[in-house]
Structures are given as structure tokens and as C-alpha cells.
Amino acid sequence: MRKKTKKKPHILIKFLASLVVLCLLWYINNLTLKTTNVIIYSSKIHSEVKIAAISDLHYDRLSVSGSSVRKRIEKQNPDLIFVLGDMYSTGSSSEDIEKTTDFIISLSDICPVYFVPGEHDDDIEYLVKLKNNDINVMDYKCQKIWVDGNQLEIYGIDNVYFSDTFNLENEFPSPDSSIFSILLAHIPMYRYYQNFGTDLTVCGDTHGEIVQLPFLGCVRYNGEWFPELHGSSDDVYDKGLFKYIGGYMFITSGLGNYPLPLRFYNRPEVAVITLAPSE
């Protein structure tokens, strides 16, 4: 008597199962939030200061929701919030711009908010509304503030592209060496910031180079494929904390995508930077 052979799963079932897995991976990588924590120690800090940093929401129907970002930030109970630009996209509808504006303004209920614009969110009415609703728009401004016994000096620039002769020393007085200083800028243009002398520079823009691979790092950076295979990861300014001349640069991989939601191994993040006294 012939043995019955097991029937192979129908090709349609395999296709549908693969589609479900791909959709789930896409959803997790593009629409679920993670929290990235870094600690920076300094002799200029006397008690912990917690900063939440977000960037590059590029608000649309296929981005993480403002309410989920706000809840994640609220849970961290930060002392300051840095919003680093490109929170909507060029060509966004007036409705989407309004929702973005309302979201940023809502963050001021948690703690003081410091904002620098990117190349996308340059609508004048948007910036005016933020300024009129207690958002510190740092368009070539500097503020000295106190946070829990710590004096901080915060610089912010809205110029996202620079000429070869650009020099921050022509825009601001040199940072006070006795105060912990922070520069907020949308694009991480290392060579323009490194000699200025702030203890920390916080940037966005890169989207973490969108696609990362385990053990290989980002797929493409500055026109080079798999750059971390050819050199040090410290020279690939895609995301994370980097040693700076006299301090550090932190680049958040941001919240959204532009022009397409194609993140992989690089989920949208709320970054939490803790400034702590030297051990």
C-alpha cells in the first residue's frame, strides 16, 4: 500500500505569510518608538540634568504619532526638551503644519522647550506661533539658564547650510569655559562646530542614515557603501554619541522619514541625554 505524502503548503499561503512578516517588520522599524539613553559626565555639572532630544518627525500619515512621542518624553520627566528641526516636510499641508505646531507647543507643558529649525520647517507663521507660545526658538540666539543648581549656556542656529568661510566665532562670543555649554544645530556639520568650544553639540538630520545592519552599521554614508567596514565607526557621523574636541557631539536618528518610510534596524527614537557630575 502506497504511503500518503504530505501536501506542501500552497504557494499563496507562503506568500501571505511572508507578506505578514514583512509588514510586521516594516511597522516595528518605522512606527514603534525606542528610548536611547546616554550619559555625559562633566566637572561643570553639580547635579543630574536630564534632556530629551527629538528631531525629524516629518509629520505625515505614516509617521509616529505626536501623542505617543509626548507620552514617551513625559515618562522620562526631563528638565529640558530639545527639538532639532524638520518636524514637518516641504510641501506638507497647512493641516499637517498646524498639527506639528500644536504638538511642539504641547511639549512646553512638560518643561522648557528649545527649538532649532531644519531646512524643511521654515514657514514664518509656524516659527512665529512657536515663539508666541513659550517655545524658545534659537535662531542664532544664546541663553544662559539655571537647572537644578547648574548653569547652562545654550546656543542655537537656524542656518542649515554654510559657506566655506562660515565660522561660529563670528556669530557668537566664545563659550564661557566655566559653564556647561550646548550648541543646538539641525545638521551635524562637524568641521564647522568642532573649534567653537561647546561641551556638547546636539544635532539631527541624518535619520541614522535610515538603514542599519547588525555588525555592519549604516549601509551608505557620504556616498560610500558600508563605510564602517573601511574605517572607524567614530568617523561615521550617522547617529549616537561622538567625542568632540573638548566635548561631545550627539546625533539623534530622529522620529520620521523623508521622502519614504524605509527605516531598518534603526527605529524612531526619543533620545535622553543625562548630564552628570564627574565621577
N, C-alpha and C positions, 0 to 999 in steps of 0.2 A: 504494500500500500504506500503510495507517494506521500511524503511529508508535505504539509501545508507550509508555504513560505510566507513570511511576514510581508505585508504590503508596505512599501516605502511611503512616507508621508507625501501627500500631494504637493506638488511644486508651489501651488498657491498658498498653502499653509506655511511653507517655508518662507515664502516671500512676505506674507503678512507678519510672521513672527520677526523677521529681520527688520521690517518697517517699524514695528512697535519698539524694538530695541534702539533703532536709530533715532526715533522720535524722543524716546526717553533720554538718551544721551544728549541730544540737542537741547532738550528742556533743562536738564541739570546743568549743562555747561553755559547756557545763555540766560536762564531766567531764575536761577537759585543763588542766593547770596551766601558769601562766606565772610568771616571776620579775620583780617590779617593783623596780628599784633607785633609791634616792635618796641624795644626799649632803648633809649639813648641816655647814657649817663654823663653828667656834667657837674663840675665843681661850682658852676654858676646857678645850679638848681638846688633848693634847700628842702623842698617837699614835692611830692609827685604832682605832675601836671599831665592830665590826660586830654589828648587831642584826637578828634575824629576827623578823618580826611576823606572826601569823596570827589569824584570827577567824572566827566564824560558820560553822563546819563544818556545824552542824545535822545531825549524823551520821544517815544512814539508808542504805537500799539504793541510792539514787540520788544519792549524793554522792561526791566524790573519796575515794579510799581513804586511810586514815591512813598506811599504809606508803609510798605514793607521796609524801605530804606530808613524811614523815620523811626520805626519801631526798633530796628536794629541799633541805630545810633542811641536812641533813648535808653535802651537796655545797658549801654556802656557807661552811661552817666558821665559824659565828658565835661571838661571845663571850657573847651573851645571847639568850634567846628570850622574846618577849612573847606571851602567849596572852590574847586580849581578849574572851573570853566567847561565849555562845551556841554552845557546841561540841556540844550536843545540843538537842533541841526539847522543849517542853512536850508531855507525852503520849508521849515516847519509851519504849520497852520497857526493862525492867531490863537486858536483854542489851545493848541499844544504849548505855545509860548506862555499863555496865561496860566495853564496848569503847572508848568515848570516854575514860574514866578511864585505862585501860591505855595508850592512845595518848599522852595528855598526860604520864603518868609516864615513858614510854619516852623522851621528849624530854630528860629530865634526864641521860640518858647522854651527850648531846652537849655540853651546857653548862648553866649555871643557867637555870631557867625561872621567870618571873614571870607570875602569872595573876590576872586580874580577871574575876568572873562577870558575865554579862548577865542579862536578865530571864527567860531560859528555863532556864539551868542553875543552878537554886537548890536542888537536892537536898542536904540537910545531910550525908548519908553520903558523897556524892560529894565535897563540899568537904573533909570530914574525911580521907577517904582520900588526897586530893591533898596535904594538909598533912602527913600521916604518911609520905609518900613523897618528901620533899625538893622539893616544889613550893612556891614562895613565893607563897602566896595573899594578895594585897594587899587585904584587906578593911579599908579605912581604916587603912592602915599606911604607914610610911615607912622606907626603909632607905638607909643610906649604904654604898656599896661601892667597891672599887678594881678597875679593869680595866686591866691593862697600863699601870700608871703614871697612870691617870686616875681621879680620884674622881668618882663619880656619886651623885646623890641621887634615889631612885626613890619616887614616891608612887603609891598605888593606891586606888581607891574602888570599892565594890560597890553604891552607891546609883545605880540607873539612871534613876530619875525624881525630880525635885526640886520642892519648893515654890518659890513666887516669892521667898521670903526666904532660900533656900539660899545659903550663902557658904562657899567652901572655906577662907577665912581663919578661920572658926570651928572647922574640923576639924583643921587642921594649923598649926604655926608657919610663918612666911613662909620660902620657899626661901632657902638660903644663896647670896648673889649671887656668891660666889667659886667655886661648884661647879656643874657642868652638871647641871641638874635635869630630871626627866622625870615627867610625870603619865600614868598609865595609867587609862583610863576606857572603858567599853563604848560608850556613846552620845556622839557628838560635839556636846555642848551648848555651843557656842562661848561664848555670853554668860555662862555660869556659870564658865568656866575662864579667860577672857582676862585678867582682872585679878589672877589669883593669882600669876603671875610665873614659871612654869616655862619653861625654854628650849625644851622640846618636850613636846607632848601627843600621845599615840598612842591612836587610837580605832578602833572597827569599826562594827558595827550596820547601816550603810547598804546593804550588799551592792552598793555602787557604783550605787545606785538601779536595779539589776538590768538594765535595758535602756538601752544607749547607742547612738547613731547617729553615724557618721562626720561630722565638721564641725558637728554639731548638739548633741553632748553628750547628757546624760541626757534621757529623754523626759518624766519627771514628777518634780518636786521640791517638797515642801511644798504640794502641791495645785495647783501651776502647771505647765502643759504647756510643754515646750521652754523652760525658764527662761533658758538661756544665749543665746537669741535676743532676750530682753528686757533683759538686763543683763550684767554682767561675770561670767565664769566663776569669778572669785575669790569671788563671793558665793554660789556653789552648793557647799555642803559635802557633796559626794557621795563623792568619793574623791580621793586624791592628797595633795600637799603644799601647805599654805596658810601664808602669812605671818601671824604671830601678833603681838600686842603684846609686844614684847621677845623674840620667838622664833617658833616654828612649831607648826602642828598637822598631823599626818599621819593620814589616814583610809584604812585598807585596805578594799578592796572584798570581802575575805573569801574563803571557800572554798566555801560551800554556798548553799542556798536555803531559803526558808520563805515560804509553805507549798508552793510548786511550783517545780520546776527550770526556770526560763524565762529564764535569762541570754542576752543577746545583745550581742556586741561588748564583752564585759565578763567575760572568763574568770576562773575561780578563780585566786587569786594567793597566792604567798608573797612578802611584802614584805621587802626587805632595806634597812635604814637604816644608812648608814655615817656615823658622827660623825668628822669630820676636823679637824686643826688649821687655823686660818685661813691662807689663802694670803698 
